[in-house]
Amino acid sequence: MADDNKRGGGSSERGFASMDPEKQREIASKGGSESPGNFKNDPERAAEAGRKGGEMSGGNFKNDPERAAEAGRKGGEVSGGNFKNDPQRAAEAGRKGGEESGGNFKNDRERASEAGRKGGQHSGGGNRGGK
């Protein structure tokens, strides 16, 4: 059974695992800091890689406006916030919006009168002189 480990039946006694534990610690402590593939010491290279990645991404719509429009249409159709499939809900929202609007004069007759006076004063027509 002791031979099984040496013949591929268990763990191998080669490479990193077979090294002296002190040597393993020394190598591990360096981590990826000396790897030429990292960006630790070259932020400009890191930024460039990020830009290239974003440009080449299949997930954006930069190079395919038709795909972007299609995604937008699908999103709008599926949205729970639209009224396409519920005209009754749309009508109710319209009524509530009109009632609650701060821009109308339904609940403020004085404001309505004031607006009317101002409009009359600034209009080009009206009664300007006596005949």
OpenMM code with the backbone's topology and positions (N, CA, C; nanometers):
from openmm import Vec3, app, unit

residues = "MET ALA ASP ASP ASN LYS ARG GLY GLY GLY SER SER GLU ARG GLY PHE ALA SER MET ASP PRO GLU LYS GLN ARG GLU ILE ALA SER LYS GLY GLY SER GLU SER PRO GLY ASN PHE LYS ASN ASP PRO GLU ARG ALA ALA GLU ALA GLY ARG LYS GLY GLY GLU MET SER GLY GLY ASN PHE LYS ASN ASP PRO GLU ARG ALA ALA GLU ALA GLY ARG LYS GLY GLY GLU VAL SER GLY GLY ASN PHE LYS ASN ASP PRO GLN ARG ALA ALA GLU ALA GLY ARG LYS GLY GLY GLU GLU SER GLY GLY ASN PHE LYS ASN ASP ARG GLU ARG ALA SER GLU ALA GLY ARG LYS GLY GLY GLN HIS SER GLY GLY GLY ASN ARG GLY GLY LYS".split()
positions = [
    Vec3(0.0806, -0.1186, 0.0000),
    Vec3(0.0000, 0.0000, 0.0000),
    Vec3(0.0853, 0.1256, 0.0000),
    Vec3(0.2024, 0.1190, 0.0587),
    Vec3(0.2899, 0.2349, 0.0637),
    Vec3(0.3337, 0.2747, -0.0760),
    Vec3(0.3387, 0.1764, -0.1689),
    Vec3(0.3785, 0.2051, -0.3051),
    Vec3(0.2721, 0.2802, -0.3836),
    Vec3(0.1446, 0.2739, -0.3419),
    Vec3(0.0354, 0.3380, -0.4156),
    Vec3(0.0588, 0.4877, -0.4334),
    Vec3(0.1103, 0.5538, -0.3319),
    Vec3(0.1316, 0.6976, -0.3402),
    Vec3(0.2358, 0.7343, -0.4446),
    Vec3(0.3318, 0.6487, -0.4667),
    Vec3(0.4380, 0.6787, -0.5606),
    Vec3(0.3999, 0.6430, -0.7032),
    Vec3(0.2948, 0.5672, -0.7221),
    Vec3(0.2573, 0.5223, -0.8562),
    Vec3(0.1345, 0.5946, -0.9095),
    Vec3(0.0950, 0.7050, -0.8506),
    Vec3(-0.0179, 0.7792, -0.9037),
    Vec3(-0.1481, 0.7491, -0.8360),
    Vec3(-0.1493, 0.6590, -0.7400),
    Vec3(-0.2735, 0.6259, -0.6716),
    Vec3(-0.3125, 0.7303, -0.5693),
    Vec3(-0.2188, 0.8124, -0.5233),
    Vec3(-0.2464, 0.9137, -0.4216),
    Vec3(-0.1821, 1.0440, -0.4617),
    Vec3(-0.1325, 1.1172, -0.3644),
    Vec3(-0.0703, 1.2455, -0.3954),
    Vec3(0.0700, 1.2233, -0.4496),
    Vec3(0.1161, 1.3154, -0.5304),
    Vec3(0.2476, 1.3053, -0.5920),
    Vec3(0.3532, 1.3658, -0.5003),
    Vec3(0.4747, 1.3139, -0.5108),
    Vec3(0.5855, 1.3664, -0.4318),
    Vec3(0.6735, 1.4545, -0.5202),
    Vec3(0.6116, 1.5280, -0.6110),
    Vec3(0.6883, 1.6135, -0.7006),
    Vec3(0.6451, 1.7586, -0.6827),
    Vec3(0.7221, 1.8515, -0.7354),
    Vec3(0.6853, 1.9925, -0.7396),
    Vec3(0.6798, 2.0594, -0.6036),
    Vec3(0.5913, 2.1546, -0.5929),
    Vec3(0.5790, 2.2382, -0.4737),
    Vec3(0.5537, 2.1560, -0.3483),
    Vec3(0.4694, 2.0545, -0.3601),
    Vec3(0.4338, 1.9726, -0.2438),
    Vec3(0.5535, 1.8973, -0.1869),
    Vec3(0.6513, 1.8665, -0.2715),
    Vec3(0.7653, 1.7887, -0.2234),
    Vec3(0.8768, 1.8764, -0.1665),
    Vec3(0.8627, 2.0071, -0.1772),
    Vec3(0.9674, 2.0979, -0.1288),
    Vec3(0.9708, 2.1047, 0.0230),
    Vec3(1.0834, 2.1487, 0.0696),
    Vec3(1.1027, 2.1758, 0.2117),
    Vec3(1.0012, 2.2839, 0.2541),
    Vec3(0.9341, 2.2675, 0.3686),
    Vec3(0.8336, 2.3654, 0.4136),
    Vec3(0.8866, 2.5084, 0.4201),
    Vec3(1.0124, 2.5251, 0.4550),
    Vec3(1.0709, 2.6604, 0.4610),
    Vec3(1.0770, 2.7217, 0.3212),
    Vec3(1.1145, 2.6410, 0.2225),
    Vec3(1.1217, 2.6873, 0.0838),
    Vec3(0.9806, 2.7207, 0.0326),
    Vec3(0.8818, 2.6401, 0.0700),
    Vec3(0.7428, 2.6668, 0.0317),
    Vec3(0.6982, 2.8033, 0.0849),
    Vec3(0.7290, 2.8294, 0.2144),
    Vec3(0.6902, 2.9574, 0.2749),
    Vec3(0.7555, 3.0746, 0.2020),
    Vec3(0.8821, 3.0580, 0.1664),
    Vec3(0.9549, 3.1643, 0.0970),
    Vec3(0.8885, 3.1970, -0.0372),
    Vec3(0.8545, 3.0935, -0.1106),
    Vec3(0.7903, 3.1126, -0.2410),
    Vec3(0.6505, 3.1723, -0.2234),
    Vec3(0.5759, 3.1172, -0.1291),
    Vec3(0.4387, 3.1629, -0.1077),
    Vec3(0.4340, 3.3079, -0.0613),
    Vec3(0.5335, 3.3507, 0.0160),
    Vec3(0.5328, 3.4878, 0.0675),
    Vec3(0.5465, 3.5903, -0.0445),
    Vec3(0.6061, 3.5495, -0.1544),
    Vec3(0.6197, 3.6402, -0.2680),
    Vec3(0.4864, 3.6571, -0.3403),
    Vec3(0.4029, 3.5591, -0.3301),
    Vec3(0.2717, 3.5669, -0.3933),
    Vec3(0.2822, 3.6013, -0.5395),
    Vec3(0.1915, 3.6825, -0.5868),
    Vec3(0.1941, 3.7238, -0.7272),
    Vec3(0.2651, 3.8552, -0.7472),
    Vec3(0.3294, 3.9081, -0.6432),
    Vec3(0.3900, 4.0412, -0.6527),
    Vec3(0.4981, 4.0509, -0.7594),
    Vec3(0.5624, 3.9414, -0.7903),
    Vec3(0.6677, 3.9470, -0.8899),
    Vec3(0.6204, 3.8961, -1.0255),
    Vec3(0.4946, 3.8707, -1.0347),
    Vec3(0.4394, 3.8224, -1.1606),
    Vec3(0.4345, 3.9361, -1.2621),
    Vec3(0.4839, 3.9137, -1.3828),
    Vec3(0.4787, 4.0198, -1.4836),
    Vec3(0.3355, 4.0469, -1.5306),
    Vec3(0.2434, 3.9623, -1.4937),
    Vec3(0.1055, 3.9787, -1.5387),
    Vec3(0.0209, 4.0673, -1.4500),
    Vec3(0.0743, 4.1143, -1.3360),
    Vec3(-0.0106, 4.1965, -1.2499),
    Vec3(0.0088, 4.3448, -1.2788),
    Vec3(-0.0755, 4.4282, -1.2188),
    Vec3(-0.0731, 4.5710, -1.2459),
    Vec3(-0.0336, 4.6525, -1.1230),
    Vec3(0.0168, 4.5855, -1.0204),
    Vec3(0.0490, 4.6529, -0.8940),
    Vec3(0.1399, 4.7737, -0.9145),
    Vec3(0.2411, 4.7576, -0.9974),
    Vec3(0.3390, 4.8643, -1.0158),
    Vec3(0.3180, 4.9437, -1.1438),
    Vec3(0.2074, 4.9226, -1.2111),
    Vec3(0.1841, 4.9921, -1.3373),
    Vec3(0.0363, 5.0278, -1.3525),
    Vec3(-0.0107, 5.1305, -1.2804),
    Vec3(-0.1527, 5.1666, -1.2860),
    Vec3(-0.1981, 5.2097, -1.4255),
    Vec3(-0.1062, 5.2662, -1.5030),
    Vec3(-0.1427, 5.3072, -1.6386),
    Vec3(-0.1761, 5.1844, -1.7243),
    Vec3(-0.0959, 5.0814, -1.7086),
    Vec3(-0.1212, 4.9559, -1.7808),
    Vec3(-0.2526, 4.8935, -1.7349),
    Vec3(-0.2814, 4.9047, -1.6052),
    Vec3(-0.4065, 4.8516, -1.5511),
    Vec3(-0.5262, 4.9257, -1.6103),
    Vec3(-0.5150, 5.0587, -1.6185),
    Vec3(-0.6244, 5.1384, -1.6745),
    Vec3(-0.6480, 5.1033, -1.8206),
    Vec3(-0.5390, 5.0875, -1.8949),
    Vec3(-0.5503, 5.0515, -2.0364),
    Vec3(-0.6180, 4.9161, -2.0535),
    Vec3(-0.5812, 4.8211, -1.9703),
    Vec3(-0.6431, 4.6882, -1.9773),
    Vec3(-0.7921, 4.6977, -1.9459),
    Vec3(-0.8270, 4.7799, -1.8495),
    Vec3(-0.9683, 4.7979, -1.8153),
    Vec3(-1.0470, 4.8578, -1.9301),
    Vec3(-0.9889, 4.9593, -1.9953),
    Vec3(-1.0565, 5.0215, -2.1100),
    Vec3(-1.0777, 4.9201, -2.2218),
    Vec3(-0.9719, 4.8463, -2.2534),
    Vec3(-0.9828, 4.7463, -2.3600),
    Vec3(-1.0885, 4.6419, -2.3261),
    Vec3(-1.0905, 4.6007, -2.2014),
    Vec3(-1.1898, 4.5016, -2.1599),
    Vec3(-1.3311, 4.5533, -2.1768),
    Vec3(-1.3530, 4.6781, -2.1395),
    Vec3(-1.4864, 4.7362, -2.1533),
    Vec3(-1.5275, 4.7512, -2.2984),
    Vec3(-1.4318, 4.7900, -2.3840),
    Vec3(-1.4624, 4.8088, -2.5258),
    Vec3(-1.4950, 4.6765, -2.5939),
    Vec3(-1.4243, 4.5732, -2.5552),
    Vec3(-1.4408, 4.4441, -2.6201),
    Vec3(-1.5536, 4.3604, -2.5606),
    Vec3(-1.6085, 4.4068, -2.4524),
    Vec3(-1.7118, 4.3297, -2.3835),
    Vec3(-1.8318, 4.3064, -2.4741),
    Vec3(-1.8796, 4.1864, -2.4773),
    Vec3(-2.0001, 4.1554, -2.5543),
    Vec3(-2.1254, 4.2032, -2.4838),
    Vec3(-2.1114, 4.2491, -2.3618),
    Vec3(-2.2279, 4.2906, -2.2844),
    Vec3(-2.2677, 4.4345, -2.3051),
    Vec3(-2.1842, 4.5147, -2.3725),
    Vec3(-2.2241, 4.6539, -2.3924),
    Vec3(-2.2849, 4.6726, -2.5308),
    Vec3(-2.3362, 4.7924, -2.5551),
    Vec3(-2.4059, 4.8173, -2.6810),
    Vec3(-2.3327, 4.9206, -2.7661),
    Vec3(-2.2081, 4.9514, -2.7323),
    Vec3(-2.1339, 5.0559, -2.8023),
    Vec3(-2.1312, 5.0328, -2.9534),
    Vec3(-2.1092, 4.9101, -2.9927),
    Vec3(-2.0940, 4.8812, -3.1350),
    Vec3(-2.2199, 4.8237, -3.1986),
    Vec3(-2.3298, 4.8247, -3.1261),
    Vec3(-2.4517, 4.7644, -3.1792),
    Vec3(-2.5764, 4.8386, -3.1302),
    Vec3(-2.6038, 4.9580, -3.1875),
    Vec3(-2.7189, 5.0362, -3.1420),
    Vec3(-2.8520, 4.9646, -3.1638),
    Vec3(-2.8576, 4.8804, -3.2655),
    Vec3(-2.9820, 4.8062, -3.2899),
    Vec3(-3.0094, 4.7093, -3.1746),
    Vec3(-2.9045, 4.6453, -3.1275),
    Vec3(-2.9182, 4.5543, -3.0134),
    Vec3(-2.9582, 4.6312, -2.8876),
    Vec3(-2.9051, 4.7513, -2.8730),
    Vec3(-2.9396, 4.8349, -2.7575),
    Vec3(-3.0873, 4.8724, -2.7618),
    Vec3(-3.1347, 4.9110, -2.8793),
    Vec3(-3.2758, 4.9488, -2.8930),
    Vec3(-3.3667, 4.8301, -2.8635),
    Vec3(-3.3289, 4.7153, -2.9128),
    Vec3(-3.4083, 4.5943, -2.8886),
    Vec3(-3.4148, 4.5625, -2.7397),
    Vec3(-3.3025, 4.5747, -2.6718),
    Vec3(-3.3004, 4.5487, -2.5274),
    Vec3(-3.3894, 4.6480, -2.4542),
    Vec3(-3.3863, 4.7727, -2.4969),
    Vec3(-3.4714, 4.8743, -2.4349),
    Vec3(-3.6186, 4.8447, -2.4546),
    Vec3(-3.6540, 4.8035, -2.5767),
    Vec3(-3.7948, 4.7697, -2.6038),
    Vec3(-3.8398, 4.6532, -2.5169),
    Vec3(-3.7571, 4.5505, -2.5116),
    Vec3(-3.7930, 4.4338, -2.4300),
    Vec3(-3.8080, 4.4721, -2.2839),
    Vec3(-3.7174, 4.5551, -2.2350),
    Vec3(-3.7248, 4.5988, -2.0959),
    Vec3(-3.8527, 4.6743, -2.0673),
    Vec3(-3.8914, 4.7607, -2.1586),
    Vec3(-4.0142, 4.8379, -2.1402),
    Vec3(-4.1380, 4.7504, -2.1437),
    Vec3(-4.1376, 4.6505, -2.2312),
    Vec3(-4.2542, 4.5623, -2.2420),
    Vec3(-4.2714, 4.4767, -2.1170),
    Vec3(-4.1619, 4.4333, -2.0600),
    Vec3(-4.1665, 4.3428, -1.9463),
    Vec3(-4.1835, 4.4191, -1.8149),
    Vec3(-4.1547, 4.5474, -1.8189),
    Vec3(-4.1590, 4.6285, -1.6970),
    Vec3(-4.2955, 4.6226, -1.6306),
    Vec3(-4.2952, 4.6065, -1.5002),
    Vec3(-4.4210, 4.6079, -1.4245),
    Vec3(-4.4728, 4.7488, -1.4063),
    Vec3(-4.3950, 4.8480, -1.4439),
    Vec3(-4.4341, 4.9867, -1.4237),
    Vec3(-4.5133, 5.0461, -1.5381),
    Vec3(-4.5286, 4.9748, -1.6490),
    Vec3(-4.6030, 5.0340, -1.7597),
    Vec3(-4.7499, 4.9943, -1.7547),
    Vec3(-4.8297, 5.0557, -1.8382),
    Vec3(-4.9739, 5.0325, -1.8361),
    Vec3(-5.0214, 4.9612, -1.9627),
    Vec3(-4.9294, 4.9095, -2.0422),
    Vec3(-4.9641, 4.8466, -2.1697),
    Vec3(-5.0703, 4.7383, -2.1532),
    Vec3(-5.0554, 4.6575, -2.0496),
    Vec3(-5.1470, 4.5448, -2.0327),
    Vec3(-5.2583, 4.5721, -1.9327),
    Vec3(-5.2711, 4.6966, -1.8873),
    Vec3(-5.3720, 4.7271, -1.7864),
    Vec3(-5.4262, 4.8688, -1.8062),
    Vec3(-5.5142, 4.8880, -1.9077),
    Vec3(-5.5664, 5.0220, -1.9359),
    Vec3(-5.6455, 5.0809, -1.8189),
    Vec3(-5.7102, 4.9956, -1.7419),
    Vec3(-5.7865, 5.0454, -1.6273),
    Vec3(-5.6912, 5.1081, -1.5246),
    Vec3(-5.5797, 5.0429, -1.5022),
    Vec3(-5.4796, 5.0968, -1.4094),
    Vec3(-5.4219, 5.2277, -1.4629),
    Vec3(-5.4047, 5.2357, -1.5945),
    Vec3(-5.3534, 5.3582, -1.6556),
    Vec3(-5.4510, 5.4732, -1.6352),
    Vec3(-5.5793, 5.4467, -1.6558),
    Vec3(-5.6803, 5.5514, -1.6386),
    Vec3(-5.6849, 5.5991, -1.4939),
    Vec3(-5.6777, 5.5059, -1.4014),
    Vec3(-5.6794, 5.5411, -1.2588),
    Vec3(-5.5588, 5.6275, -1.2229),
    Vec3(-5.4430, 5.5919, -1.2747),
    Vec3(-5.3227, 5.6707, -1.2475),
    Vec3(-5.3371, 5.8109, -1.3046),
    Vec3(-5.3965, 5.8220, -1.4213),
    Vec3(-5.4184, 5.9533, -1.4817),
    Vec3(-5.5112, 6.0394, -1.3981),
    Vec3(-5.6182, 5.9791, -1.3495),
    Vec3(-5.7117, 6.0548, -1.2642),
    Vec3(-5.6423, 6.1019, -1.1374),
    Vec3(-5.5719, 6.0112, -1.0722),
    Vec3(-5.5029, 6.0470, -0.9476),
    Vec3(-5.3976, 6.1545, -0.9726),
    Vec3(-5.3263, 6.1420, -1.0813),
    Vec3(-5.2231, 6.2409, -1.1123),
    Vec3(-5.2821, 6.3786, -1.1318),
    Vec3(-5.3928, 6.3864, -1.2001),
    Vec3(-5.4577, 6.5158, -1.2210),
    Vec3(-5.5097, 6.5755, -1.0924),
    Vec3(-5.5631, 6.4920, -1.0055),
    Vec3(-5.6179, 6.5416, -0.8789),
    Vec3(-5.5076, 6.5914, -0.7867),
    Vec3(-5.3952, 6.5220, -0.7850),
    Vec3(-5.2886, 6.5528, -0.6904),
    Vec3(-5.1902, 6.6569, -0.7419),
    Vec3(-5.2008, 6.6916, -0.8683),
    Vec3(-5.1038, 6.7823, -0.9276),
    Vec3(-5.1039, 6.9174, -0.8580),
    Vec3(-4.9865, 6.9671, -0.8266),
    Vec3(-4.9752, 7.0996, -0.7664),
    Vec3(-4.9857, 7.2086, -0.8709),
    Vec3(-4.9903, 7.1716, -0.9978),
    Vec3(-4.9936, 7.2708, -1.1048),
    Vec3(-5.1338, 7.3131, -1.1453),
    Vec3(-5.2378, 7.2498, -1.0925),
    Vec3(-5.3723, 7.2912, -1.1317),
    Vec3(-5.4336, 7.3816, -1.0254),
    Vec3(-5.5509, 7.4349, -1.0535),
    Vec3(-5.6146, 7.5306, -0.9632),
    Vec3(-5.7396, 7.4746, -0.8979),
    Vec3(-5.7607, 7.3429, -0.9081),
    Vec3(-5.8827, 7.2825, -0.8553),
    Vec3(-5.9052, 7.3165, -0.7084),
    Vec3(-5.8014, 7.3116, -0.6296),
    Vec3(-5.8158, 7.3322, -0.4856),
    Vec3(-5.7725, 7.4709, -0.4400),
    Vec3(-5.7491, 7.5633, -0.5326),
    Vec3(-5.7001, 7.6950, -0.4932),
    Vec3(-5.7590, 7.8023, -0.5844),
    Vec3(-5.8838, 7.8435, -0.5545),
    Vec3(-5.9534, 7.9419, -0.6386),
    Vec3(-5.8795, 8.0757, -0.6402),
    Vec3(-5.8202, 8.1125, -0.5288),
    Vec3(-5.7495, 8.2401, -0.5224),
    Vec3(-5.6305, 8.2402, -0.6183),
    Vec3(-5.5596, 8.1316, -0.6221),
    Vec3(-5.4462, 8.1192, -0.7136),
    Vec3(-5.4931, 8.1237, -0.8587),
    Vec3(-5.6073, 8.0615, -0.8849),
    Vec3(-5.6627, 8.0627, -1.0201),
    Vec3(-5.6992, 8.2049, -1.0613),
    Vec3(-5.7619, 8.2793, -0.9701),
    Vec3(-5.7995, 8.4180, -1.0007),
    Vec3(-5.6763, 8.5029, -1.0271),
    Vec3(-5.5753, 8.4864, -0.9441),
    Vec3(-5.4507, 8.5622, -0.9591),
    Vec3(-5.3870, 8.5342, -1.0947),
    Vec3(-5.3842, 8.4083, -1.1343),
    Vec3(-5.3269, 8.3718, -1.2641),
    Vec3(-5.4077, 8.4345, -1.3766),
    Vec3(-5.5386, 8.4342, -1.3625),
    Vec3(-5.6238, 8.4957, -1.4642),
    Vec3(-5.5984, 8.6450, -1.4765),
    Vec3(-5.5868, 8.7146, -1.3629),
    Vec3(-5.5593, 8.8592, -1.3653),
    Vec3(-5.4259, 8.8877, -1.4340),
    Vec3(-5.3230, 8.8114, -1.3953),
    Vec3(-5.1912, 8.8323, -1.4555),
    Vec3(-5.1951, 8.8069, -1.6058),
    Vec3(-5.2657, 8.7013, -1.6444),
    Vec3(-5.2762, 8.6708, -1.7869),
    Vec3(-5.3469, 8.7818, -1.8625),
    Vec3(-5.4525, 8.8349, -1.8047),
    Vec3(-5.5258, 8.9433, -1.8695),
    Vec3(-5.4424, 9.0691, -1.8813),
    Vec3(-5.3635, 9.0992, -1.7803),
    Vec3(-5.2810, 9.2200, -1.7815),
    Vec3(-5.1727, 9.2122, -1.8888),
    Vec3(-5.1233, 9.0926, -1.9133),
    Vec3(-5.0125, 9.0768, -2.0076),
    Vec3(-5.0575, 9.0417, -2.1491),
    Vec3(-5.1865, 9.0263, -2.1699),
    Vec3(-5.2317, 8.9896, -2.3046),
    Vec3(-5.2299, 9.1126, -2.3939),
    Vec3(-5.2147, 9.0888, -2.5202),
    Vec3(-5.2099, 9.2000, -2.6158),
    Vec3(-5.3478, 9.2535, -2.6505),
    Vec3(-5.4500, 9.1774, -2.6243),
    Vec3(-5.5853, 9.2212, -2.6605),
    Vec3(-5.6555, 9.2818, -2.5418),
    Vec3(-5.7829, 9.2788, -2.5458),
    Vec3(-5.8593, 9.3260, -2.4305),
    Vec3(-5.9117, 9.4672, -2.4511),
    Vec3(-5.9594, 9.5246, -2.3480),
    Vec3(-6.0234, 9.6545, -2.3525),
    Vec3(-5.9230, 9.7613, -2.3127),
    Vec3(-5.8645, 9.8315, -2.4113),
    Vec3(-5.7570, 9.9256, -2.3814),
    Vec3(-5.8013, 10.0712, -2.3865),
    Vec3(-5.8984, 10.0950, -2.4387),
    Vec3(-5.9333, 10.2366, -2.4466),
    Vec3(-6.0808, 10.2515, -2.4753),
    Vec3(-6.1283, 10.3637, -2.4542),
    Vec3(-6.2722, 10.3794, -2.4690),
    Vec3(-6.3134, 10.4180, -2.6082),
    Vec3(-6.4122, 10.3531, -2.6588),
    Vec3(-6.4810, 10.3934, -2.7802),
    Vec3(-6.6174, 10.4294, -2.7413),
] * unit.nanometer
topology = app.Topology()
chain = topology.addChain("A")
for resn in residues:
    res = topology.addResidue(resn, chain)
    for name in ("N", "CA", "C"):
        topology.addAtom(name, app.Element.getBySymbol(name[0]), res)
